[in-house]
Structures are given as C-alpha cells and as structure tokens.
Amino acid sequence: MSLLNPILYMINAFRYGILGVSDIDVRVAFAIILLFIVALFGYSLWLPAAGTASAPDPARCRNATITAVRVACIRDRIVYL
C-alpha cells in the first residue's frame, strides 16, 4: 500500500541526493513522481471544464458596486465599461 504513496518516492529521491542511498531505484522513483505530476496536472485541467457553476447575471454585473462582484464579473469575462 505504501508503494502508492508519492511522498515515499520523493523522500527516497531526496535521500539518494543527500546520502547516495535509496530503498527504491532512483529511476523508478523519478518515473513515478513524473507520472503523478502528469496525472494531477491533467486532473487540474479537467476540473474547471467539469464545473457546474452558472454564468453570472449580466444585470448584476452591470450595476455592480461591490469590488468582489466586479472582480467576479471580470473573471467571468462579462465586462461593462
């Protein structure tokens, strides 16, 4: 079960860098770390596309006086000048 933990591979790579000794082959550790990075990066790109947030109300954005609402409207690309 601990072999599924990416922290194990990071610690072993760090240990190899400092002491020159590792429990796991360093090439395998770097490959696993890279795999986790790619998987989590792909997941982070998928999250906004899978979101269920609705678009902001244009009337609320047009009459916005509160800074947080203006920022939300600009973030959602509804900009009224």
C-alpha positions as CSV (number, residue, x, y, z in Angstrom):
1,M,0.0,0.0,0.0
2,S,2.8,2.4,0.8
3,L,4.1,2.0,-2.8
4,L,1.1,4.0,-4.0
5,N,2.2,7.0,-1.9
6,P,4.1,9.6,-4.0
7,I,5.7,11.0,-0.8
8,L,7.6,7.8,-0.5
9,Y,9.3,8.3,-3.9
10,M,10.0,11.9,-3.2
11,I,11.7,11.1,0.1
12,N,13.7,8.3,-1.4
13,A,14.9,10.6,-4.2
14,F,15.8,13.2,-1.7
15,R,17.6,10.6,0.4
16,Y,19.5,9.5,-2.7
17,G,20.5,13.1,-3.4
18,I,21.8,13.6,0.1
19,L,23.2,10.2,1.1
20,G,23.6,8.4,-2.2
21,V,21.5,5.6,-0.8
22,S,17.8,4.7,-1.6
23,D,15.4,1.9,-0.9
24,I,13.9,2.2,-4.3
25,D,15.7,2.6,-7.6
26,V,16.0,6.3,-8.3
27,R,14.9,6.0,-12.0
28,V,11.7,4.3,-10.8
29,A,11.2,7.0,-8.2
30,F,11.6,9.8,-10.8
31,A,9.3,8.0,-13.2
32,I,6.6,7.6,-10.5
33,I,6.9,11.2,-9.5
34,L,6.6,12.3,-13.1
35,L,3.6,10.1,-13.5
36,F,1.9,11.7,-10.5
37,I,2.7,15.2,-11.8
38,V,1.2,14.4,-15.2
39,A,-1.9,12.8,-13.7
40,L,-2.5,15.6,-11.2
41,F,-1.9,18.3,-13.9
42,G,-4.4,16.6,-16.2
43,Y,-6.9,16.4,-13.3
44,S,-6.4,20.1,-12.6
45,L,-7.1,20.9,-16.2
46,W,-10.2,18.8,-16.2
47,L,-11.7,20.3,-13.0
48,P,-12.8,23.7,-14.5
49,A,-14.2,22.1,-17.6
50,A,-16.3,19.7,-15.4
51,G,-17.5,22.5,-13.1
52,T,-21.2,23.2,-12.7
53,A,-21.0,26.9,-12.0
54,S,-23.5,29.0,-13.9
55,A,-22.7,32.2,-15.7
56,P,-23.1,35.4,-13.7
57,D,-26.2,37.6,-14.1
58,P,-25.4,40.4,-16.6
59,A,-27.7,42.8,-14.8
60,R,-25.8,42.2,-11.5
61,C,-22.5,42.8,-13.2
62,R,-23.7,46.0,-15.0
63,N,-24.8,47.6,-11.7
64,A,-22.0,46.2,-9.5
65,T,-20.7,48.5,-6.8
66,I,-19.1,45.9,-4.6
67,T,-15.5,45.1,-5.6
68,A,-15.8,41.4,-5.2
69,V,-18.8,41.3,-7.6
70,R,-16.8,43.4,-10.1
71,V,-13.9,41.0,-9.9
72,A,-16.2,38.0,-10.4
73,C,-17.7,39.7,-13.4
74,I,-14.3,40.4,-14.9
75,R,-13.2,36.9,-14.1
76,D,-16.2,35.5,-15.9
77,R,-15.5,37.9,-18.9
78,I,-18.6,40.0,-18.6
79,V,-17.1,43.4,-18.6
80,Y,-19.3,46.6,-18.8
81,L,-17.4,49.8,-19.1
